[in-house]
Amino acid sequence: MTATVLRHDWTLQDARSLFELPFNDLLFRAQSVHRQHFDANEVQISTLLSIKTGACPEDCKYCPQSGHYNTGLEKEKLLELEKVVEEARAAKESGASRFCMGAAWRSPAVKDMPYVLDMVRQVKSLGLETCMTLGMLKPEQAEELAEAGLDYYNHNLDTSEKYYSHIITTRTYQDRLDTLDNVRNAGMKVCCGGIMGMGEDEDDRVGLLVQLANLPHHPESVPVNMLVKVKGTPMEHVEDLDPFEFVRIIAVARIMMPASHVRLSAGRETMNEQLQALCFLAGANSIFYGEKLLTTANPEADSDMALFRRLGIRPEQRKQCISEEQEEQVIADDLEYEATRQMFYDATRESA
């Protein structure tokens, strides 16, 4: 096989052709790509804590923390540092390698930044990787977080640019891309993905993955969320997404961003063990661990560990992500597949 680079030139048709593969062929290809870059039986574990809950000024139609909807969620002030450190210590003892902190802000206020920076330093001192999601960041805020030692910043694109205005009107798609640029320029790693099952069509799911894969650097973590329908939000009655379609999304994300951790994220509580196992087979290799994802439920930790034992999966030990420059020297699946597929008779060939 010939060494190649990670691709950043995906077209919509490239991605559509992956979605159109027979299910078994798609999973086989995704698992083959996955094994070139990761241990197939390791899953990275993160724990997520809401450090400031509710009363967010944004109008994201899926979010119970939005101040625009009445979901019965009680708003809370920024958590005290001691409480955050206590939660981080418990997460580490439970097997987490990364501690993520989320605040329901449009963007951090100047008065809150010193407390947030202290949280990063204290959690980092425990030997955990750190991640935060605080809304939009200005360049100077990103630089402050990086100097404090923040490893990852989460800022999801949520959906395609085409469908975005159906979900959010209080900030633009470009606002989100600008924050990602500020995070990268400050030297932090990016955690960026989307939410599936919000009424989008396949072209929107394709468009999101193309947008992510064509960023100058692939996100190191790509959370793939299944919509959690919360009473009181405009999306509480959206039609359920076909579970097999969700697995396809995981598989295509793995193929298009082969060196990224693909995170099976929100919505896992509604997934049975068989569906989760299919997602791991399709290339998901990261989860949130614990009872809550910010304000929505998550499978209990003991259940996760029991499933891991049944599948022979072990938690990934903390380590630095391989740089994209190094990954460019790793043999990738995509061009090799295209160069050799005509030599074999298989179901991935286009029908006449």
Order of alpha helices (4+ residues) and beta strands (2+ residues): alpha-alpha-beta-alpha-beta-alpha-beta-alpha-beta-alpha-beta-beta-alpha-beta-alpha-beta-alpha-beta-beta-beta-alpha-beta-alpha-alpha
